[in-house]
Structures are given as structure tokens and as C-alpha cells.
Amino acid sequence: MTKKILIIQLRQGLGDLCMFLPRCHEIAKFNKDHEIVLLTKKNTKADQLLKYDPFIKKIEFIDNNSKKKGLLFLAKFFFNNKFSKVYSYQYGPKYFKYIILSKLTGVKNIYHYGFFKKRETMTKKSIESNEKWLNIKINNFYGKIYTDTKNLVYENKIVIGLGASGDNKRWPIDRYIELINKLNYLGNYEFILAGGDGEKYLIKHILFALPHLKFVSLENLNVEESIKIIKNSYIYVGNDTGFMHVCACLGKKAFCLYGDTPSEDSLYNENILPILPAGRKIIYHDDFAMEQITVDRVYSKMLSFMK
């Protein structure tokens, strides 16, 4: 019978899954004789993101978007799979039921963060945990999303990341328009506007302000469809959003604007090039500093790479 490992990652965003993806791959490579099962949430879009992943063989969602599956489902899930190992990237008492179920169903090796949450970035904590759990030293800081194309052709396209979980995490739209205009003078670029329903009004604003430029919008596409478009792009610039992490894990240089999300979370992937307000070395939640990032600062950072 095939031995199985359960990885529990219950942060709900697309970007969150990308940040933990290198850790999942490390577990899989360390346990080559096991089948990897990922327990996660619907909003991670794991079924689309990991469609071609060679390491994660099965995905189980703990919810149906709006409704969590109950304890009976979890009990059957653990009992039927008979996991030999469980790795949990979760803190706190509300997640301890997964540890209890692991013990009750005979899991011999259980690795988890613990009962009490500490003040630390999730990227740093996940790296330190894998080094301890797997007894390895992590030196390769790249995530990887596998696609159906082996040899990518990098085209003259720039991804503009408009998405954000709140307006305080979003760079002002007038600055995007100014930046796009400046970048267009460097070459005949096509700009991919990466945003969903919440960014439709921003996309319309850009299209109206710059009717002479070439744009592709992802607003009506799902994650799998969006990946097919952005996988051959050149670079990314924009907010700390799910598509930024996707681009970085597809091997793109991602110029990420950090003004209100933890800049240290970028450490998991060397493709992420953080741009912070002038004079700042680190950014945290609720710093409300997106407007302090100037167009000239972003443009000069990108220019040094694009020359």
C-alpha cells in the first residue's frame, strides 16, 4: 500500500499557497516513497495552480468556499487515508484538532508549529520549520509552478499587478498610469492587467487613460487561464498580490511594491524584488505607506534590470 503524507496549509489566498509551495516540494523530495496530499482552502485555487505539479498528487479542500466541512468529514478523511506523516503549517488551538485526529488515526510522525502563535513572519517560520523537521539546510529560495510548457518563450509583455486585499495595500491608479507610460517608451510592450472583479473599475480607468497602448486584461479569466497568458511574459510590477507570487513562481522577476504588507515575506523567492518607500528597510501590516512609493523610485529600480 502506498504510504501517504498530509500537508496542512489553511491560509486562504493564492499568494499564501505560492509562499508555502517550496516547503511542500521540499517535503515531497525528502519523502520520495510517499504520496503527497495537500489539505487547503478553495480560495487558494490549488486545483488550478497545481494542475501539472509532479509532487502533489492529491488536493483536498476543507471548505466549499463559504462553508467549512465538519468534523465528521475530517475524521473520515484521516481514517480513510491512514497517513504515515503529517506536516502542519498552522498555529493555535483551533487547528489542534488536526493534531488530535492525527494521533487518533495512528499517524506516527506529526510535525506542527505548536499551540501558541509567536510574533514572526510566516515565510521565516516555514523555512526554519522545514530545516528542523527535515534536518536540511535550505539554500535555494525559489518557488516553482509547473505548466504544460517545458520551454517558455519570454515575450515583450509586462504584468501589471492591480489586485489587493484592501485599498491601503494598493498603489494609486494615477501612478500606475504614469509608470506604464514611462515603461512604454523603453520598448513596444504589451501590458497584462492582472486583476479580478474588484479591479474592473481600475482596468477601465487605465484603458481610458491610455487608449494608444496595447493591453490584455485578466479580469474575466480564472487562474489556469491567466497562467497561460502570463507564463511567457517578461516581468511583473505591482502590489503584493496573488498574481505577484504566481509570476515569481513562474520564474519572472517580480518588482513588488511593499507599503502595507510584510516585506520579509518576499524572502521565500529570490525572483521577488521588493520596492519599499525611500528610507525604509522593512514594512509591516498597517504601515499605510503605499503612497510614499514614488513613480520615479519604481521606474529607476526596474530600469536597472531592463537595460
C-alpha positions, 0 to 999 in steps of 0.5 A: 500500500502506498504510504501517504503524507498530509500537508496542512496549509489553511491560509486562504489566498493564492499568494499564501499557497505560492509562499508555502509551495517550496516547503511542500516540494521540499517535503515531497523530495525528502519523502520520495516513497510517499504520496503527497496530499495537500489539505487547503482552502478553495480560495487558494485555487490549488486545483488550478495552480497545481494542475501539472505539479509532479509532487502533489498528487492529491488536493483536498479542500476543507471548505466549499468556499463559504462553508467549512466541512465538519468534523465528521468529514475530517475524521473520515478523511484521516481514517480513510487515508491512514497517513504515515506523516503529517506536516502542519503549517498552522498555529493555535488551538483551533487547528489542534484538532488536526493534531488530535485526529492525527494521533487518533488515526495512528499517524506516527510522525506529526510535525506542527508549529505548536499551540501558541502563535509567536510574533514572526513572519510566516515565510521565516517560520516555514523555512526554519520549520522545514530545516528542523523537521527535515534536518536540511539546510535550505539554500535555494529560495525559489518557488516553482509552478509547473505548466504544460510548457517545458520551454517558455518563450519570454515575450515583450509583455509586462504584468501589471499587478492591480489586485489587493486585499484592501485599498491601503495595500494598493498603489494609486491608479494615477501612478500606475498610469504614469509608470506604464507610460514611462515603461512604454517608451523603453520598448513596444510592450504589451501590458497584462492587467492582472486583476479580478472583479474588484479591479474592473473599475481600475482596468477601465480607468487605465484603458481610458487613460491610455487608449494608444497602448496595447493591453490584455486584461485578466479580469474575466479569466480564472487562474489556469487561464491567466497562467497561460497568458502570463507564463511567457511574459517578461516581468511583473510590477505591482502590489503584493498580490496573488498574481505577484507570487504566481509570476515569481513562481513562474520564474519572472522577476517580480518588482513588488511594491511593499507599503502595507504588507510584510516585506520579509515575506518576499524572502521565500523567492529570490525572483521577488524584488521588493520596492519599499518607500525611500528610507525604509528597510522593512514594512509591516501590516498597517504601515499605510505607506503605499503612497510614499512609493514614488513613480520615479523610485519604481521606474529607476529600480526596474530600469536597472534590470531592463537595460 
